[in-house]
Amino acid sequence: MAILVQLRIKPEFICDDFHIKEAIKDQLKWKNDDFSFIWKKRSIDARKPQIFYNCTLEVFQKGECTSDKPKFEFKNVKNSKALIIIGAGPAGLYAGLRCLELGIKPIIYERGKDVRSRRRDLAVLNKTGIVNPDSNYCFGEGGAGTYSDGKLYTRSKKRGDVDKVLQLFVHFGAEESIAVDAHPHIGTNKLPQIIVAMREQIINNGGEVHFNSKVSDFLIEDGGIKKIQINQVNWIDCEDVIIATGHSARDMFNMLHDNGVRLESKSFALGVRVEHTQALIDKIQYHGRLNDDYLPPASYALVEQVEDRGVYSFCMCPGGIIAPCATNENEVVTNGWSPSKRNNIYSNSGIVVAIHPDDFSNSKQDPFVCLNFQQSIEQKAYQLAGGQQKVPAQRLLDFVNGVQSKDFPRSSYVPGITSVNFNELLPPFVLKRLKKAFVLFDKKMKGFLTNDAVIHGPESRTSSPILIPRNPETLEHPEVSGIFPCAEGAGYAGGIVSAAIDGMKCVDAIACKWEMLTQK
Ligand SMILES: Cc1cc2nc3c(=O)[nH]c(=O)nc-3n(C[C@H](O)[C@H](O)[C@H](O)COP(=O)(O)OP(=O)(O)OC[C@H]3O[C@@H](n4cnc5c(N)ncnc54)[C@H](O)[C@@H]3O)c2cc1C
């Protein structure tokens, strides 16, 4: 039987199997080497100057089985009943894979391009500032998660579901360490081929994935969805549809609203993206330990309550680059990505304030109240920065002091930055909380509040500002049968892992409706 062992290992020994075996022997008071081990969990503890990895390992005596790799069985679904999935982000792709497991034929419609063609549009976007509204950092194969840092942490409670998402990533080419590390990430350079492998599995098993296929309208009759329209031309019959279009698909929200599908306004968060050098973040987090080959680029997670409201770091990217994440020409939006090695000289993170529907006077009647606010800030930022995807920027201390910056250190943001006083961009209730939070963050991370750091903004696509209601049991829209609101865009996920989990959950709910599954 496997024995669970917990060890604290110094970073310089974390890849040294001999050292780890000796530590296991010490702990179990064993003398011989006739055993093997596998990693279960690994996390860095950098609270004190002597940094350790906290490790959980499973130890097997000679002859015991050590393989616990899960097996996935994907059925041939060429002639099976079809399910329409809108969107090929993490939710749509994992929904597609779950269909293969259950013997359902997934038909995925994606407005954007395949990952390879999409990359060319990103190059144009960075170089010229021209946004393709269907192919950008948010839209296209793999969704918003493809050209990201690929962080795979989640607050999702059900460990089994999380493990399955991670194991599927490993099955399609991610490193096995993502299932072990407490804060796993994949990286922009490695995600695309994993996404392609998922798509190929879906197609090889008889499913369909249609790119450049934007769902442009619905036909809803007698309280149920009857047809969807593709690219304003083709109408396709449907019975049940998973809507996994992400929170940037504003036209989807409009389309649903125009067709009488009830939506609700929802809290989200908005603020700025702050960029430091990675060297500074390493120095703060690793107690002055710099250029340490044994430690990964340091990250941070900060949260403060300021005047009864959460202000927190969001999507922190060690060794990362700030990306232009707008989905339309007349707006600017920031977010961040990192390669697998996180080896850029910069570190960036969103720092955002919670925004609630009640912040606006017409909150009760208008489901679009938070979305309109989000969009107005993005459009104002575009105007203030002067177009071509340049973003407003301000040195961090200047921001806190309300002073416009005269010059800047180099920024990772390729389309360029414009000096703007954020007092002009953000409303006072956001501004004052951000300023206070930065001062408080500096108490936790000495040196964080420095004029060598630069804020870029806005950071506005954090989670959906709209909720598409669904029945908590059946996951179907309460008033329109056949509509299954899914994942981040509908308000039921935040991040790659929880979106993937929700995609699978929606397929299970439909399989129950079709009496192919008795229990979710
Ligand atoms: C730059 C960046 C970095 C990020 N980094 C991380 C990270 O490190 N870790 C993390 O967990 N999360 C990260 N995120 C967030 C993460 O990507 C999302 O939480 C996740 O992708 C949501 O998954 P989803 O499937 O719900 O929606 P999305 O990924 O948004 O996918 C929706 C898909 O639907 C398509 N679509 C939209 N409208 C239509 C239509 N009308 N017809 C057909 N198709 C349509 C879109 O093109 C898109 O491909 C990042 C996001 C960005 C932009």
The ligand as a Gaussian input file, in Angstrom:
#p B3LYP/6-31G(d) Opt

LIG

0 1
 C       -4.638000      37.719000     -21.968000
 C       -5.438000      36.842000     -21.023000
 C       -4.773000      36.126000     -20.054000
 C       -5.467000      35.275000     -19.192000
 N       -4.770000      34.519000     -18.304000
 C       -5.423000      33.576000     -17.587000
 C       -4.709000      32.674000     -16.778000
 O       -3.471000      32.699000     -16.705000
 N       -5.413000      31.754000     -16.065000
 C       -6.783000      31.687000     -16.114000
 O       -7.372000      30.832000     -15.450000
 N       -7.479000      32.533000     -16.881000
 C       -6.835000      33.464000     -17.628000
 N       -7.551000      34.311000     -18.424000
 C       -9.017000      34.205000     -18.403000
 C       -9.451000      32.942000     -19.156000
 O       -8.908000      32.978000     -20.417000
 C      -10.957000      32.837000     -19.174000
 O      -11.404000      32.778000     -17.843000
 C      -11.435000      31.592000     -19.906000
 O      -10.882000      31.510000     -21.172000
 C      -12.960000      31.587000     -19.997000
 O      -13.350000      30.475000     -20.720000
 P      -14.726000      30.404000     -21.521000
 O      -14.666000      29.167000     -22.316000
 O      -15.843000      30.608000     -20.572000
 O      -14.750000      31.677000     -22.482000
 P      -13.689000      32.213000     -23.535000
 O      -12.355000      31.679000     -23.292000
 O      -13.866000      33.684000     -23.549000
 O      -14.172000      31.587000     -24.910000
 C      -15.331000      32.014000     -25.556000
 C      -15.209000      31.682000     -27.029000
 O      -16.470000      31.946000     -27.647000
 C      -16.233000      32.539000     -28.916000
 N      -17.425000      33.329000     -29.276000
 C      -17.847000      34.505000     -28.739000
 N      -18.972000      34.904000     -29.335000
 C      -19.289000      33.976000     -30.274000
 C      -20.345000      33.838000     -31.216000
 N      -21.330000      34.749000     -31.311000
 N      -20.339000      32.763000     -32.040000
 C      -19.348000      31.829000     -31.972000
 N      -18.306000      31.917000     -31.091000
 C      -18.294000      32.966000     -30.244000
 C      -15.012000      33.398000     -28.706000
 O      -14.360000      33.652000     -29.925000
 C      -14.183000      32.546000     -27.756000
 O      -13.279000      31.724000     -28.439000
 C       -6.883000      35.182000     -19.292000
 C       -7.561000      35.933000     -20.262000
 C       -6.859000      36.755000     -21.114000
 C       -7.602000      37.550000     -22.150000

